[in-house]
Amino acid sequence: MQIVARAPTDRIAEGTSIPTPRNIPICQDFTAKPGEGVNWTNIPPSGCVLTADGNKTWPFNIGPSIHLPSPAAVGIRSDLPAGAYYFVASCCPKPICVTVTK
């Protein structure tokens, strides 16, 4: 199943397909495929900001930065080659790694 944006917003263009996201705890490293959706869980009540880890490649289809809890679901960029991509979450003690697989 895929979710389709029905109206234009400042982040997702109308008609953009977003894969049904997987639930991932916010401070956990994870593996994903290009274009795969991620739904963050365990976001603290005060929120969390995702930012780039220095000048490393940003792995998501929106941002940087992303202010959680909204949107809680984002996608992995569809143009990324396989590899490890790091980002920083203000609510986590260390950078998070998403390993992109093909």
TAZIWO-V392664 format. One record per run of one state. SS is the DSSP state (h for helix, s for strand, l for the rest). FROM is the first residue (numbers start at 1). TO is the last residue. If there is no record, write none. Layout:
ss: <SS/SS>
from: <FROM/FROM>
to: <TO/TO>
This chain:
ss: <l/s/l/s/l/s/l/s/l/s/l/s/l/s/l/s/l/s/l/s/l/s/l>
from: <1/2/5/17/20/22/26/30/34/37/42/48/53/60/61/66/69/73/77/83/90/96/102>
to: <1/4/16/19/21/25/29/33/36/41/47/52/59/60/65/68/72/76/82/89/95/101/102>
